[in-house]
Amino acid sequence: MVPLSVIQSELFGAGVAVKRLARELGPVDAARAFALVAVWQARGEPWRALGAPADRRDALSRRQIGSAVLLERALRKVADPQTARALVSDIALRASIDFLGRSVPVLKRDKILSLPQADRERYLRRIQAKFFNADADMRLEGETRLFMTVRRCRFVELLDAIGERDMAPLFCEGDRIFFDRHQPGVALERPETLACGGAVCDFQFFWID
């Protein structure tokens, strides 16, 4: 079963795409791009060569980024590569922020610290589980910092497997903006990411007094 948050963000992203492409490319080229995406999706692209998903998390990860991959490929047919990348980057960014807003509660230090240890761990696991693409752990360090260390990102692996690895950072940018704009009590630092060649995605959250 596909989580409601995924479906809602897909609809949001589709709406953004329709408006942006019609405005930037005109109705004819926008319609041509959407038609190509629909045809390729019907053929099982961009994942057909990879075979069936390994599990539910793999299937959801493919679903979350597949449309963006196909849209960029389609846009390369009707626009120059720089325009295609800029449009897809903006659409993916806005869809990512929308998904995070539906998936991540406002992180309040007092609320988290007030929970018994077992409840606190369950609370953090529930948040982490929303990220189907990531094998990660979340942990508190004292009363000032919260860490999430991502050791595996299916987005990076999938994009690498289909020759679109350079798209991976597009799906990271939404994290930074979401926490800057929508999590007023938290500051995010991320010294390295898997998408940019790091050993892990190192999310470091600092409570802001």
Buried (B, 14 or more C-beta within 10 A) or exposed (E): EEBEBBEBBBEBBBEBBBEBBBEBBEEEBBBBBBEBBEEBEEEEBBBEEBEEBEEEBBBBBBBBBBBBBBBBBBBBEBBEEEBBBBBBBBBBBBBBBBBBBBBBEEBBBEEBEEEEEEEBBEBBEEBBEBBBBBEBEBEBEEEEEBBBBBEEBBBBBBBEEBEBBEBBEBBBBBBBBBBEEEBEBBEBEBEEBBBEEEEBBBBBBEBEE
